[in-house]
Amino acid sequence: MECPREQQNLKIILKLWHAGSTFADITRHMNDHKIPPRRAREWHYMTIRSILKYQSEQNQKPKETEL
């Protein structure tokens, strides 16, 4: 089961990314708005980068109906 808070964080990150924000911009936004990450005290740009990379990889995988 997915955590609603994490899903909300992902929506914010993706929205900012699609609006043209950099990893650093998104990191600053998340920290300035006191949006807590899953484990750490604050967001780091490498965390944002990893999240976006994972999302990109997931979107490129073929769906079961395409196989």
N, C-alpha and C positions, 0 to 999 in steps of 0.2 A: 504494500500500500504506500502511496506517495504522501508526503507531508504537505498539507495545504500552505504552510508558511514558505516552504521551499518552492512550491509551484508559483506562489505570488512573487518571490524573489526572482525566479527565472523569467516571469513575464516582464518585470521591470527591466532586467538586464537586456532581454531581447528587444524590448521597445526602444531603449536607449541606443543599442547597437544599430538597429535599423534606421534610427534617426541620425546616424553618423558619428556618434560618440566613440572616443577611443577607449582602450582598456583603462587608462588612467582617469579619464572623465567618469566612466562608470564606477570605478573604485571610489573616487571622491564623492560622487553622488550617494552611493550606498552608505559610506561612512558619515557624511555630513547629515544624512537623514536618519542616522542611528538605526539602520536596518541591520539586524544581527545576522552574521553568517552562521552556518551550521555548527562549526566547532571553535573557530578562532575568536579572538576578541574584536578583530576588525577585518575588513576586506583587504585583499592584496591583489594587485593587478594580475599576477600569475593565476590566481584563483578564477578571476573573471575570464582570462584567456582560456583556461582549461575547460570551464563551463561552455564557452562558446565553441571551442574546438569539438567537444563531445557532442553538442547539439548539431553541429555541422555534419559530423560523421553519422549520426543517427538518421539525419534527413537524407543521406545519400544511399543508405541501405535499401535494397529492393523490398517492397512489401510482399507478404506471402501470396497475395493475389497476382503479383507480377512474375512469380517464379514458374 
